[in-house]
Amino acid sequence: MKNILIIDTKAGNLFSLQAAIERLGHSVKILQQPDNASYDGIVIPGQGRFGTVLKNIRENKWFSYIEKELEKSTPILGICVGMQIFFEGSDEDPNVAGLNWFKGCVRALDFPKKPMVGWAKLKSKIWNDKVVYFVNSYAVKHSEICIAETSYGEIFCAAVRKGSFVGVQFHPEKSGKVGSELIDQVLTGGLREIV
């Protein structure tokens, strides 16, 4: 059993994410600000605006906390906007700078219908042909740290990885058994053995 922290960014359904992680046998704590406890893995959820999530991350002192945890190689999973904030910026809030840890910007995509809501197949060395659930109008089109792509009107990056950080554009907590396996793989450090 792992002790998992979910960062409350005021965006997304924290309780469906909590339930998904607890079903895997892990304990979960949801915090609005960092505490002094040690965690085996961290999740940054997201269903909300790029600028709003960044504001909450900065105001609640998560920026330096996440940086320290990455230095310690703590597994961190960023979901949807929780992944996007680590890039340089986003078309959703053009005047807001991202955390700029990864090169590239989040773009409004040329979808057949906006937002993209539903299931799509991944093209990936590690998760090839896995079908997962998306809810998004924005995504990173290309990234040097991309580990999975999908297509909906155009090809875009569905997952990235750098060090102990894994970011996914889709929602693993809404992706059934496949999503649960992916969450477990990331938070227990299993992905490091593969990628």
C-alpha positions in Angstrom: 0.0 0.0 0.0 1.3 3.5 -0.9 0.4 6.8 0.6 -0.8 9.1 -2.2 -1.3 12.8 -2.1 -3.9 14.5 -4.4 -3.3 18.2 -4.7 -6.5 20.1 -4.6 -6.2 22.7 -7.4 -10.0 23.5 -7.2 -10.4 21.8 -10.6 -11.7 18.3 -11.4 -13.6 15.6 -9.6 -11.2 14.8 -6.8 -13.5 12.2 -5.3 -13.7 10.0 -8.4 -9.9 10.2 -8.6 -9.6 9.3 -4.8 -11.9 6.4 -5.3 -9.9 5.1 -8.2 -6.7 5.2 -6.2 -8.3 3.7 -3.1 -9.6 0.8 -5.2 -6.0 0.0 -6.0 -5.4 -0.5 -2.3 -3.6 2.8 -1.6 -4.4 5.4 1.0 -5.2 8.9 -0.2 -4.9 12.4 1.3 -6.3 15.5 -0.4 -4.6 18.8 0.5 -5.1 22.5 -0.5 -1.6 23.4 0.8 1.6 21.3 1.4 2.1 19.7 4.8 5.2 18.1 6.3 4.2 14.5 5.7 6.0 12.2 3.2 4.1 10.7 0.3 4.9 7.8 -2.0 3.2 9.4 -5.0 1.5 12.7 -6.0 -1.4 13.4 -8.3 -2.2 16.8 -9.8 -5.7 16.6 -11.2 -7.3 18.9 -13.7 -10.6 19.8 -15.2 -10.6 23.6 -15.3 -8.9 26.6 -16.8 -5.1 26.7 -17.3 -4.8 30.1 -15.6 -7.0 29.2 -12.6 -5.1 26.0 -11.9 -1.7 27.8 -12.1 -3.0 30.6 -9.8 -3.9 28.0 -7.2 -0.6 26.1 -7.6 1.4 29.3 -7.1 -0.8 30.9 -4.3 -0.8 27.7 -2.2 2.9 27.2 -2.4 2.8 24.0 -4.4 5.4 25.1 -7.0 8.5 24.7 -4.7 7.0 21.6 -3.1 6.6 19.8 -6.5 10.1 20.9 -7.5 11.6 19.3 -4.4 9.6 16.1 -4.9 10.8 15.8 -8.5 14.3 16.2 -7.2 13.7 13.3 -4.8 12.2 11.2 -7.8 8.8 10.9 -6.2 6.3 9.6 -8.8 4.1 12.5 -9.9 1.0 12.1 -12.2 -0.4 15.2 -13.8 -3.9 14.8 -15.4 -5.2 17.0 -18.2 -4.7 20.6 -17.0 -2.5 19.1 -14.3 -0.1 18.2 -17.1 -0.6 21.3 -19.2 0.6 23.7 -16.6 4.1 22.3 -16.8 4.5 23.7 -20.3 5.3 27.2 -21.4 1.8 28.5 -21.9 -1.7 27.8 -23.3 -4.0 29.2 -25.9 -6.8 29.0 -23.2 -5.1 31.8 -21.2 -2.6 33.4 -23.6 -1.4 36.0 -21.0 -0.6 33.5 -18.3 2.9 31.9 -18.2 3.1 28.2 -17.5 5.6 26.6 -15.1 7.9 26.3 -18.1 9.5 23.0 -17.0 8.8 21.5 -20.5 9.2 23.0 -23.9 6.1 23.7 -25.9 2.7 25.3 -25.6 -0.8 24.0 -25.2 -2.9 24.7 -28.3 -6.5 24.8 -29.2 -6.9 21.8 -31.5 -8.9 21.5 -34.7 -11.4 19.0 -33.4 -14.5 17.8 -35.4 -16.5 18.8 -32.3 -15.5 20.8 -29.2 -14.8 19.7 -26.6 -13.5 16.3 -27.4 -15.5 14.0 -25.1 -15.1 10.2 -25.3 -12.8 7.3 -25.9 -9.8 7.2 -28.1 -7.0 4.8 -28.8 -3.4 5.5 -27.8 -0.4 5.0 -30.1 2.5 4.3 -27.8 5.4 2.0 -27.2 4.1 1.2 -23.7 0.4 1.7 -24.0 -0.3 0.9 -27.6 -3.9 0.4 -28.6 -5.1 1.1 -25.0 -8.4 2.9 -25.1 -8.8 5.8 -22.6 -11.3 8.6 -21.9 -10.7 12.2 -23.0 -12.5 15.5 -22.1 -10.5 18.4 -23.6 -10.4 21.3 -26.2 -6.7 22.0 -25.8 -3.6 19.8 -25.9 0.1 19.8 -26.6 0.6 19.0 -30.3 4.2 17.9 -30.2 6.7 17.4 -27.4 10.2 15.9 -27.2 9.1 14.1 -24.0 5.9 12.6 -25.6 5.3 8.9 -24.8 1.8 8.5 -26.3 -0.2 10.1 -29.1 -3.9 9.9 -30.1 -5.9 11.4 -32.9 -9.2 13.4 -33.0 -9.3 15.6 -36.0 -5.5 15.9 -35.7 -2.7 14.0 -33.9 -1.7 15.3 -30.5 0.3 14.3 -27.5 -1.7 12.1 -25.1 1.1 11.5 -22.5 4.5 12.9 -21.6 7.2 11.7 -19.3 10.3 13.3 -17.8 12.1 11.8 -14.8 9.5 10.7 -12.2 6.8 12.9 -13.8 4.2 11.5 -16.1 1.5 13.7 -17.5 -1.6 12.5 -19.4 -4.1 14.5 -21.4 -6.8 11.9 -20.8 -8.6 11.0 -17.6 -7.3 7.6 -16.2 -9.8 7.8 -13.3 -12.6 7.7 -15.9 -10.9 5.0 -18.1 -12.0 1.9 -16.3 -9.6 -1.0 -15.7 -7.0 0.4 -18.2 -7.0 3.7 -16.4 -6.6 2.0 -13.0 -3.7 0.0 -14.2 -2.0 3.1 -15.6 -2.5 5.1 -12.4 -1.0 2.2 -10.4 1.9 1.9 -12.8 2.8 5.5 -12.6 2.4 6.0 -8.8 4.3 2.8 -7.8 7.2 3.8 -10.1 6.6 0.8 -12.4 6.8 3.0 -15.5 10.5 3.7 -14.9 11.3 0.1 -15.6 9.7 0.3 -19.1 10.5 3.8 -20.5 
